[in-house]
Amino acid sequence: MSKVKENFLYILVISFAILIGITLTIYQVVDYDFWWHVKTGEYILNIKQIPYTDIFSWYGIQNNLNWIAHEWLSDVIFALLNNITYSKAFIFFPPLMFMLVFFFSLKDFREKIKESPYICLIWIIIYTITVACFSSHRPMMFSLLFFSLTIYIVNKHLNSDTKIIWFLPFISTLWVNLHGGSSSLLFVVIIMSIICNLFNFKYAKIISQKTEKKKITTLLSVLIASILSSLINPYTYKILLYPASNMLDTTMIENITEWQSPNFHNPLGIIIFICLVFVFCCLIITKKDIKIFDLLTIVAFAYLSLKSARLAPYFAIAANPVVIKYIEPLDLSKIKFIKYIKNITNNILVIMITSLLFISVFNIAQIWSKPLNPEKNFPVDAIPVIEKYAPKKMLNEYDWGGFLIWELHDKGINVFIDGRADIFSKVTMKDYVNILKMKENYEELVEKYDFDAIFLSKNQPLTKVVAFSKDWKKVYEDNLSIFFVKEGEGVK
């Protein structure tokens, strides 16, 4: 293949993958948590103080519940973007972050595309869709970026002893303040790289080669510096314990879908499954010796993605340099009409790239005037009615909590529960679930919290019981929600 053709094919493959990602990540803001992130940022900017206790839940405020706002810096950035650009910046936030992740993850893919362009194309499509499907208007995007940087830098250091390894302590400081819940992954990657390069070992295709002492010493120094620099955050050492407590929190795992194992019967689960199978097939088929660091990286992050679906993009990012290293080239020279097939493939790629470019521009034009679209997921028309009655102890739908904070917090109306599950998981979340599922003691729980209003989805069984209760009065109903106030209470 001539150099011109190689470059043309490389440009086609990368352009196609980037445009798939951009097309999948340009959409209106509909995320359940986005709204309280912006409000938290506004609070910090207005009060000039980072919260240490709950500021949005009436129960949390009354009981002074501790809150580690581990995304506080992301929240400030979101609030600034929202105020300065009138929300339009959020049209470009997911695709921009995706492209940065893509750049660092696939930086060394050029040579491999020359060897095996079509297998590489399949992997890049799988990788792109896996990462893009988890790209959203959330602080998690910063974690994906920093994780891709960490994987790139550590691999670069192991291969060529580069000084860019000393960027990791700086990344650690940024990461812990932008999305502290995942910042410990930086330590995990460095620790694995140290352990796997301390000794010589070979079993079948699996090998470990002892790395020179200088590299190990540097990695240890960087690890210590990264841990120390991560303490530069408002919550100091507490934020280092935060990720482990979340991962071990059974209440969150049982009740929050994204924290649960992937469901391989839905489209997202199928994408994760395909990604896992492709990567492990690469390791099984390869004729090369497999470095134990590469194997441990794959196994560790495969386990995490199977334990919690929201960690799947981390697996794809961690797996990428492994796939680059071990993917086997296909000998297509013996296939009849191969030149014709290549031309057809290239033409299809050009058509697809043109189509995806058109779709992306069209999507931007469609949502430009309205980047935020709360109407898609939330009962927007109910807000004036809630304002009118101004409840002090409202029971609300968990998924609507963030939007209610966005609309009602500045008017003095607080929620009972919202997407900050880490605050409520050990305090009110179990009671909340028992009330909605109408467990045996649910009536006692309703009395315990002394709710003066109930605002829930019409699909909740509890609303059917409340509708026939003489203690409650229905004051609003639409296709999505229903709102009750308690008879005789002091609501307006």
C-alpha positions as CSV (number, residue, x, y, z in Angstrom):
1,M,0.0,0.0,0.0
2,S,1.5,3.4,-1.0
3,K,2.1,6.1,1.6
4,V,-0.7,8.3,0.1
5,K,-3.2,5.5,0.3
6,E,-2.1,4.6,3.8
7,N,-2.6,8.2,4.9
8,F,-6.0,8.5,3.1
9,L,-7.2,5.3,4.8
10,Y,-6.0,6.5,8.2
11,I,-7.8,9.8,7.8
12,L,-11.0,8.0,6.7
13,V,-11.0,5.6,9.6
14,I,-10.3,8.2,12.2
15,S,-12.7,10.7,10.7
16,F,-15.5,8.1,10.6
17,A,-14.9,7.1,14.3
18,I,-14.8,10.8,15.5
19,L,-18.0,11.6,13.6
20,I,-19.8,8.6,15.1
21,G,-18.8,9.9,18.5
22,I,-19.8,13.4,17.8
23,T,-23.2,12.3,16.3
24,L,-23.9,10.2,19.4
25,T,-22.9,13.0,21.9
26,I,-24.8,16.0,20.4
27,Y,-28.2,16.2,22.1
28,Q,-30.2,18.4,24.4
29,V,-29.5,18.3,28.1
30,V,-31.9,15.8,29.6
31,D,-29.7,14.2,32.3
32,Y,-31.3,13.8,35.8
33,D,-28.3,15.1,37.7
34,F,-27.2,18.1,35.5
35,W,-29.6,20.5,37.2
36,W,-28.3,20.1,40.8
37,H,-24.7,20.3,39.5
38,V,-25.4,23.8,38.1
39,K,-27.3,24.9,41.2
40,T,-24.4,23.7,43.4
41,G,-22.0,25.7,41.2
42,E,-24.2,28.8,41.5
43,Y,-24.3,28.3,45.3
44,I,-20.5,28.2,45.5
45,L,-20.1,31.3,43.3
46,N,-22.7,33.3,45.2
47,I,-21.8,32.2,48.8
48,K,-18.1,32.0,48.1
49,Q,-18.0,28.7,50.1
50,I,-17.9,25.0,49.3
51,P,-20.7,23.1,51.1
52,Y,-19.8,20.5,53.7
53,T,-23.4,19.7,54.6
54,D,-26.5,19.3,52.6
55,I,-28.0,22.5,51.2
56,F,-30.9,21.1,49.0
57,S,-32.8,18.5,51.0
58,W,-35.1,19.7,53.8
59,Y,-34.3,16.5,55.7
60,G,-30.6,16.9,55.1
61,I,-30.7,20.6,56.2
62,Q,-32.7,19.8,59.4
63,N,-30.3,17.0,60.3
64,N,-27.1,18.6,59.1
65,L,-26.2,15.6,56.9
66,N,-22.6,15.5,55.7
67,W,-22.0,16.1,52.0
68,I,-18.7,15.5,50.2
69,A,-19.3,17.6,47.0
70,H,-16.5,15.7,45.2
71,E,-17.5,17.4,41.9
72,W,-17.5,20.9,43.3
73,L,-15.1,22.4,40.7
74,S,-17.1,20.8,37.8
75,D,-20.2,22.3,39.3
76,V,-18.6,25.8,39.3
77,I,-17.5,25.3,35.6
78,F,-21.1,24.2,34.7
79,A,-22.6,27.2,36.5
80,L,-20.2,29.6,34.7
81,L,-20.9,27.9,31.3
82,N,-24.6,28.1,31.9
83,N,-24.6,31.8,32.9
84,I,-22.0,33.0,30.3
85,T,-23.2,31.1,27.3
86,Y,-26.9,30.9,28.1
87,S,-26.5,27.1,28.2
88,K,-25.3,26.9,24.6
89,A,-21.9,25.6,25.7
90,F,-23.5,22.3,26.8
91,I,-24.3,21.5,23.2
92,F,-20.5,21.1,22.6
93,F,-19.4,19.8,26.1
94,P,-20.0,16.0,25.5
95,P,-18.6,15.9,21.9
96,L,-15.6,18.1,22.9
97,M,-14.7,15.9,25.9
98,F,-15.2,12.8,23.8
99,M,-12.8,14.1,21.1
100,L,-10.1,14.8,23.8
101,V,-10.5,11.3,25.2
102,F,-10.4,9.8,21.7
103,F,-7.2,11.8,20.9
104,F,-5.2,10.5,23.8
105,S,-6.6,6.9,23.6
106,L,-5.9,6.5,19.9
107,K,-2.8,8.6,19.6
108,D,-0.6,5.6,18.7
109,F,-3.0,3.8,16.4
110,R,-1.6,5.0,13.1
111,E,0.9,2.2,12.5
112,K,-1.5,-0.5,13.5
113,I,-4.1,0.9,11.0
114,K,-1.5,0.4,8.3
115,E,-1.0,-3.2,9.2
116,S,-4.6,-4.2,9.7
117,P,-7.0,-1.4,8.7
118,Y,-10.3,-3.3,8.7
119,I,-9.8,-5.1,12.0
120,C,-8.8,-1.7,13.5
121,L,-11.9,-0.1,12.0
122,I,-14.1,-2.7,13.8
123,W,-12.3,-2.0,17.1
124,I,-12.4,1.8,16.7
125,I,-16.1,1.6,16.1
126,I,-16.7,-0.6,19.2
127,Y,-14.5,1.7,21.3
128,T,-16.1,4.9,20.0
129,I,-19.7,3.7,20.6
130,T,-18.8,2.3,24.1
131,V,-17.3,5.6,25.2
132,A,-19.8,7.9,23.4
133,C,-22.8,6.1,24.9
134,F,-21.6,7.1,28.3
135,S,-20.7,10.6,27.3
136,S,-23.1,13.1,28.9
137,H,-23.5,16.5,30.5
138,R,-21.9,15.3,33.7
139,P,-18.6,15.7,35.6
140,M,-17.8,12.1,34.8
141,M,-16.5,13.3,31.4
142,F,-13.5,14.9,33.2
143,S,-12.8,11.5,34.7
144,L,-12.8,9.8,31.3
145,L,-10.4,12.4,30.0
146,F,-8.0,12.1,33.0
147,F,-8.1,8.4,32.9
148,S,-7.2,8.3,29.2
149,L,-4.3,10.6,30.0
150,T,-3.2,8.4,32.8
151,I,-3.3,5.2,30.7
152,Y,-1.4,7.0,27.9
153,I,1.3,8.5,30.2
154,V,2.0,5.3,32.2
155,N,2.3,3.2,29.0
156,K,4.5,5.9,27.5
157,H,6.7,5.9,30.6
158,L,7.0,2.1,30.6
159,N,8.0,2.0,27.0
160,S,10.3,5.0,26.7
161,D,11.0,6.5,30.2
162,T,9.4,9.8,29.3
163,K,9.4,12.8,31.8
164,I,5.7,13.4,31.1
165,I,5.1,10.9,33.9
166,W,5.5,13.9,36.3
167,F,2.3,15.4,34.9
168,L,0.4,12.8,36.9
169,P,0.5,14.6,40.3
170,F,-0.9,17.7,38.6
171,I,-3.6,15.6,36.9
172,S,-4.4,14.1,40.3
173,T,-5.0,17.5,41.9
174,L,-7.4,18.5,39.0
175,W,-9.1,15.1,39.0
176,V,-9.8,15.0,42.7
177,N,-11.6,18.4,42.6
178,L,-13.4,17.9,39.3
179,H,-14.7,14.4,39.9
180,G,-13.1,13.0,43.1
181,G,-15.3,9.9,43.0
182,S,-13.1,8.3,40.3
183,S,-9.7,10.0,41.0
184,S,-8.3,7.0,42.8
185,L,-8.1,5.2,39.5
186,L,-4.9,7.1,38.8
187,F,-3.3,5.4,41.9
188,V,-4.7,2.0,40.8
189,V,-3.0,2.2,37.4
190,I,0.4,3.4,38.8
191,I,0.3,0.6,41.5
192,M,-0.5,-2.1,39.0
193,S,2.3,-0.8,36.7
194,I,4.8,-1.0,39.6
195,I,3.8,-4.5,40.8
196,C,3.8,-6.0,37.3
197,N,7.3,-4.8,36.5
198,L,9.1,-5.9,39.7
199,F,10.0,-9.4,38.6
200,N,10.8,-11.7,35.7
201,F,8.1,-14.3,35.1
202,K,6.8,-16.5,32.2
203,Y,3.9,-18.9,32.0
204,A,2.7,-20.0,28.6
205,K,2.1,-16.7,26.7
206,I,2.0,-14.6,29.9
207,I,5.3,-12.8,30.7
208,S,6.6,-10.2,33.1
209,Q,9.9,-8.5,32.5
210,K,11.7,-6.8,35.4
211,T,11.9,-3.1,34.6
212,E,15.0,-1.1,35.3
213,K,15.2,0.3,38.9
214,K,15.1,3.9,37.7
215,K,11.6,3.5,36.1
216,I,10.2,1.8,39.2
217,T,11.7,4.5,41.5
218,T,10.2,7.2,39.3
219,L,6.8,5.5,39.4
220,L,6.9,5.2,43.2
221,S,7.9,8.9,43.5
222,V,5.1,9.9,41.2
223,L,2.6,7.7,43.1
224,I,3.6,9.4,46.4
225,A,3.5,12.8,44.8
226,S,0.0,12.1,43.3
227,I,-1.4,10.9,46.6
228,L,-0.1,14.0,48.4
229,S,-1.3,16.3,45.6
230,S,-4.8,14.7,45.8
231,L,-5.1,16.0,49.3
232,I,-5.3,19.6,47.9
233,N,-9.1,19.6,48.0
234,P,-11.7,20.9,50.4
235,Y,-12.3,17.5,52.1
236,T,-8.6,16.5,52.3
237,Y,-8.1,12.7,53.1
238,K,-11.9,12.0,53.3
239,I,-12.2,12.2,49.5
240,L,-9.6,9.4,49.2
241,L,-12.0,7.1,51.1
242,Y,-15.1,8.3,49.2
243,P,-14.7,6.0,46.1
244,A,-14.4,2.8,48.2
245,S,-17.4,3.6,50.4
246,N,-19.5,4.2,47.2
247,M,-18.4,0.9,45.6
248,L,-19.2,-1.0,48.8
249,D,-22.6,0.8,49.4
250,T,-25.2,-2.0,48.9
251,T,-28.1,0.5,49.1
252,M,-26.8,2.5,46.1
253,I,-26.0,-0.7,44.1
254,E,-29.4,-2.2,44.7
255,N,-31.4,0.9,43.9
256,I,-29.5,2.9,41.3
257,T,-29.5,1.3,37.8
258,E,-26.1,2.7,36.6
259,W,-24.4,1.3,39.6
260,Q,-25.7,-2.2,38.8
261,S,-24.1,-4.8,36.6
262,P,-24.8,-4.3,32.9
263,N,-28.0,-5.9,31.5
264,F,-26.9,-7.8,28.4
265,H,-30.5,-7.8,27.1
266,N,-30.6,-4.1,26.4
267,P,-28.7,-2.2,23.7
268,L,-26.1,-0.6,26.1
269,G,-25.5,-4.0,27.7
270,I,-25.0,-5.6,24.2
271,I,-22.4,-2.9,23.4
272,I,-20.5,-3.6,26.6
273,F,-20.6,-7.3,25.9
274,I,-19.2,-6.9,22.3
275,C,-16.4,-4.7,23.7
276,L,-15.5,-7.3,26.3
277,V,-15.6,-10.2,23.8
278,F,-13.5,-8.3,21.2
279,V,-10.8,-7.5,23.7
280,F,-10.5,-10.9,25.2
281,C,-10.5,-12.5,21.7
282,C,-7.5,-10.3,20.8
283,L,-5.6,-11.7,23.8
284,I,-6.6,-15.3,23.0
285,I,-5.8,-15.1,19.3
286,T,-2.5,-13.2,19.5
287,K,0.7,-15.0,18.8
288,K,2.7,-12.5,20.9
289,D,3.6,-12.9,24.5
290,I,1.2,-11.1,26.8
291,K,2.7,-8.8,29.4
292,I,1.2,-9.4,32.8
293,F,0.5,-5.6,33.2
294,D,-1.6,-5.7,30.1
295,L,-3.5,-8.8,31.2
296,L,-4.0,-7.4,34.8
297,T,-5.3,-4.1,33.4
298,I,-7.8,-5.9,31.2
299,V,-9.0,-8.3,33.9
300,A,-9.2,-5.6,36.6
301,F,-11.3,-3.2,34.5
302,A,-13.4,-5.9,32.9
303,Y,-14.3,-6.9,36.5
304,L,-15.2,-3.3,37.4
305,S,-17.3,-2.9,34.2
306,L,-19.2,-6.1,35.0
307,K,-19.7,-5.0,38.6
308,S,-21.0,-1.6,37.5
309,A,-22.2,-0.7,34.0
310,R,-21.1,3.0,34.5
311,L,-17.5,1.8,34.5
312,A,-17.6,0.3,31.0
313,P,-16.0,3.3,29.3
314,Y,-13.0,3.0,31.6
315,F,-12.6,-0.6,30.4
316,A,-12.7,0.5,26.8
317,I,-10.1,3.2,27.4
318,A,-7.8,0.9,29.5
319,A,-8.2,-1.9,26.8
320,N,-7.3,0.3,23.9
321,P,-3.4,0.2,24.2
322,V,-3.7,-3.5,24.8
323,V,-5.7,-4.0,21.6
324,I,-3.2,-1.8,19.7
325,K,-0.4,-4.0,20.9
326,Y,-1.9,-7.5,20.4
327,I,-4.4,-7.2,17.5
328,E,-3.3,-9.6,14.8
329,P,-3.1,-8.3,11.2
330,L,-5.2,-10.1,8.6
331,D,-3.6,-11.3,5.4
332,L,-6.1,-10.2,2.7
333,S,-3.8,-10.8,-0.3
334,K,-5.3,-14.2,-1.0
335,I,-8.9,-13.0,-1.1
336,K,-10.2,-12.6,-4.7
337,F,-11.3,-9.1,-5.7
338,I,-9.6,-7.6,-2.6
339,K,-8.7,-4.4,-4.4
340,Y,-12.4,-4.1,-5.5
341,I,-13.5,-4.7,-1.9
342,K,-11.1,-2.1,-0.5
343,N,-12.3,0.5,-3.0
344,I,-16.0,-0.3,-2.1
345,T,-15.1,0.0,1.6
346,N,-13.4,3.3,1.1
347,N,-16.3,4.7,-0.9
348,I,-18.8,3.5,1.8
349,L,-16.6,5.3,4.5
350,V,-16.6,8.5,2.5
351,I,-20.4,8.4,2.1
352,M,-20.9,7.6,5.9
353,I,-18.5,10.4,6.9
354,T,-20.4,12.9,4.7
355,S,-23.7,11.7,6.1
356,L,-22.5,11.8,9.7
357,L,-21.2,15.3,9.2
358,F,-24.5,16.4,7.8
359,I,-26.4,14.8,10.8
360,S,-24.1,16.5,13.3
361,V,-24.5,19.9,11.8
362,F,-28.3,19.3,11.6
363,N,-28.4,18.2,15.2
364,I,-26.6,21.4,16.4
365,A,-28.9,23.6,14.4
366,Q,-31.9,21.8,15.8
367,I,-31.0,22.3,19.5
368,W,-29.2,25.6,19.2
369,S,-32.2,27.6,20.3
370,K,-33.0,25.2,23.2
371,P,-30.0,23.4,24.6
372,L,-31.9,22.4,27.7
373,N,-34.9,20.2,27.4
374,P,-36.4,19.4,30.8
375,E,-39.8,18.7,29.2
376,K,-38.5,15.4,28.0
377,N,-38.1,13.8,31.5
378,F,-39.8,16.1,34.0
379,P,-43.3,17.4,34.7
380,V,-42.5,21.1,34.0
381,D,-46.1,22.2,34.2
382,A,-46.4,21.1,37.8
383,I,-43.8,23.6,39.0
384,P,-46.2,26.7,39.3
385,V,-48.6,24.5,41.4
386,I,-45.9,23.4,43.8
387,E,-44.7,27.0,44.1
388,K,-48.3,28.0,45.0
389,Y,-48.6,25.5,47.9
390,A,-44.9,25.9,48.9
391,P,-44.6,22.7,50.9
392,K,-41.9,22.5,53.6
393,K,-41.6,18.7,53.8
394,M,-42.4,17.4,50.3
395,L,-41.9,13.7,49.3
396,N,-40.7,13.7,45.7
397,E,-39.6,11.3,42.9
398,Y,-35.9,10.5,43.2
399,D,-35.2,11.1,39.5
400,W,-36.9,14.5,39.6
401,G,-35.0,15.8,42.6
402,G,-32.3,17.5,40.6
403,F,-34.8,19.3,38.4
404,L,-36.9,20.4,41.4
405,I,-33.7,21.8,43.0
406,W,-33.1,23.7,39.7
407,E,-36.6,25.2,39.7
408,L,-37.5,25.5,43.4
409,H,-34.5,25.9,45.6
410,D,-34.1,29.6,45.1
411,K,-37.8,30.0,46.0
412,G,-37.3,28.3,49.4
413,I,-38.8,24.9,48.5
414,N,-36.5,21.9,49.1
415,V,-36.6,18.3,48.1
416,F,-36.6,15.2,50.2
417,I,-34.2,13.2,48.0
418,D,-32.3,13.7,44.8
419,G,-29.5,12.2,42.7
420,R,-26.8,12.8,45.4
421,A,-27.3,9.3,46.5
422,D,-24.1,9.2,48.6
423,I,-25.8,11.6,51.1
424,F,-29.0,9.6,51.5
425,S,-27.9,6.0,51.0
426,K,-27.2,5.4,54.7
427,V,-29.9,7.7,56.0
428,T,-33.2,8.0,54.1
429,M,-32.8,6.0,50.9
430,K,-34.0,2.7,52.3
431,D,-37.0,4.4,53.9
432,Y,-37.7,6.1,50.6
433,V,-37.7,2.8,48.7
434,N,-39.8,1.1,51.4
435,I,-42.4,3.9,51.2
436,L,-42.7,3.8,47.4
437,K,-42.8,0.0,47.4
438,M,-45.4,0.1,50.2
439,K,-43.5,-2.3,52.5
440,E,-45.2,-3.3,55.7
441,N,-44.1,-0.3,57.7
442,Y,-44.6,2.3,55.0
443,E,-47.4,4.1,56.9
444,E,-45.1,4.5,60.0
445,L,-42.4,5.9,57.7
446,V,-44.8,8.5,56.2
447,E,-45.7,9.6,59.8
448,K,-42.0,9.6,60.8
449,Y,-41.1,12.1,58.1
450,D,-44.3,14.1,58.5
451,F,-44.7,14.9,54.8
452,D,-47.0,17.8,54.0
453,A,-47.0,17.1,50.2
454,I,-46.4,14.2,47.8
455,F,-45.1,14.7,44.3
456,L,-44.6,11.5,42.5
457,S,-44.9,9.7,39.1
458,K,-48.4,8.5,38.5
459,N,-46.9,5.0,38.0
460,Q,-46.0,4.7,41.7
461,P,-48.4,2.4,43.5
462,L,-48.3,4.7,46.5
463,T,-50.2,7.4,44.6
464,K,-53.2,5.0,44.1
465,V,-53.5,4.6,47.9
466,V,-53.0,8.3,48.7
467,A,-55.7,9.2,46.1
468,F,-58.3,7.4,48.2
469,S,-57.0,8.7,51.6
470,K,-59.1,11.3,53.4
471,D,-55.8,12.8,54.8
472,W,-54.6,13.9,51.3
473,K,-56.0,16.2,48.7
474,K,-55.0,16.0,45.0
475,V,-54.3,19.5,43.7
476,Y,-52.5,18.7,40.4
477,E,-52.3,15.8,37.8
478,D,-50.9,15.5,34.4
479,N,-49.8,12.6,32.1
480,L,-46.6,12.1,34.1
481,S,-47.1,13.2,37.7
482,I,-49.5,13.7,40.5
483,F,-49.3,16.2,43.4
484,F,-51.0,15.9,46.8
485,V,-51.1,18.2,49.8
486,K,-51.9,17.1,53.3
487,E,-55.4,18.2,54.5
488,G,-55.2,20.7,57.3
489,E,-51.4,21.4,56.9
490,G,-50.0,24.9,56.8
491,V,-49.1,24.8,53.1
492,K,-50.3,27.8,51.2
